[in-house]
Amino acid sequence: MTLRWVPGWNGLTEPEAVSYVAAVEAADGEPLEFGVAKAINDFVLGCKNDGIWDAIKASCILAGARTLDGALVPLVGTAPTNNNFVAGDYNRETGLVGNASTKYLDSNRATNADPQNSNHISVFASSSSQAGFNNLIGTRLPDGNNSARAIHLNAAPSIVGYHNSAGVTNLAQSFSSGFIGVTRLNNSSTVFRVNGANIPSSEVSSAFNTLIIPVFARRTGVSTLDGFSDARLSFYSIGESLDLAFLDTRV
């Protein structure tokens, strides 16, 4: 067998990865390294092979790109709106860091954009503060938890997740870094994934609110947010129900 080098071929096989890498490079003003581009392609291909790609409706890889502008290019869906992040907040190896007061991303995806009984949210934290109230992603109306879709940390070791149910799921675990997410499988079953393990919950679903989901904070009204995070995040995803263990592995 004779191997032939094709000029201009960058090793990318997935159309979504090709488009994403091109958009990131345009935002950065220079090409990505082969290894970075190939890792992105492998992520997309792996998600397709796992059957979870189509469930991801809004997502950013907040790492890998050379610049903050490149990091805010959406992998899937609408680009997030940057609120107060600057270039110095971004590290291409570890992600984007919040300041626990004013900095957040608007995902521009509504809480109720995904089906009531088929949905997920997730982030990957390179580091995550456990000091006080710390929202990683989500929304909640101030009059109750039933319409919420959120993941946040209280003072250690409690992880609190609201997910379109009248109940509140409290996970008595510490969390310092890694993948964390929640998916609703049907009207009575959700699964949280944290510290590499799935934790089931059985609260019955209720209708979502209509607020836009932020990252690094939680929205409680159209223009009201609370619990800003000082975590450093390198990935987020929002969409329909999927296998969180597969997504964890791919991220």
Residue, then its C-alpha position, 0 to 999 in steps of 0.5 A: m500500500t502506498l500512502r499519499w499526502v494530500p496538500g491542504w488536508n488537515g485530518l478532519t473528517e466531520p463536516e461540523a468539526v470542519s466548519y467549527v475549526a474554520a470559524v475558530e481560526a477566523a476569530d483567532g486570526e491564525p490556524l489551530e495546531f493539528g492536535v487541537a483540530k484533530a481533538i475537536n474532530d475526534f470529539v464530534l465523531g465520538c459523540k456521533n458514534d455514541g449516539i449523543w451528538d444530535a441531542i446537543k443543541a447549544s455548546c461551546i468548547l471554552a478552551g483550545a482556541r487561541t483567543l477569547d473570541g475564538a473560544l466563544v465560537p459555538l460548537v453547536g447552536t447560537a453563539p453565547t453573549n459575553n458579559n464582562f469577560v476579557a482576554g485575561d480571563y481566558n486560558r486556552e488549556t484550562g478555560l474561562v474563569g468567572n469572578a463571582s460577581t459580574k461575569y457570565l455568558d448568556s447561552n441564548r438558549a431558552t430554558n424551555a427550548d428543550p422538551q419537558n421530559s427530554n433535556h440536559i445541561s452540563v459543564f466541565a470545570s477545570s476548577s470550581s470554588q466551593a465557597g458559598f453560593n456558586n451557580l455553574i449554569g441555569t435558571r430558576l424562578p424566584d417563586g419556586n424550584n419546579s420550573a428550574r433547570a440549574i446546577h449550583l454548589n452550596a457551601a461544601p459538600s453540597i451540590v444542589g440541582y434543580h431540574n423541572s420538578a417540584g423537588v430539589t435534589n441535593l447531592a451530599q458530595s464535594f466537587s472541585s473539578g471535572f464534568i458535572g451534568v443532569t439529564r431528564l430521561n422521562n417524566s419521572s426519572t433524572v440522572f445527575r453525573v458528578n465525580g465520574a458517577n451517575i446518581p439517579s433521581s425520581e422526581v416527576s417533571s413540571a413545565f420549564n420557565t422561559l428564561i435564557i440559560p446563563v453560564f457562570a450564574r443563574r437567571t431568576g428573572v429576565s434581567t436578574l441573576d444571582g450566585f455568580s461563579d468564580a469557577r473556571l469552565s472549559f465546556y458547556s452543553i445544553g439540549e435534549s436527553l443524552d447519556l451523560a457518561f458518554l458525554d463525560t468521556r468525550v469531553 
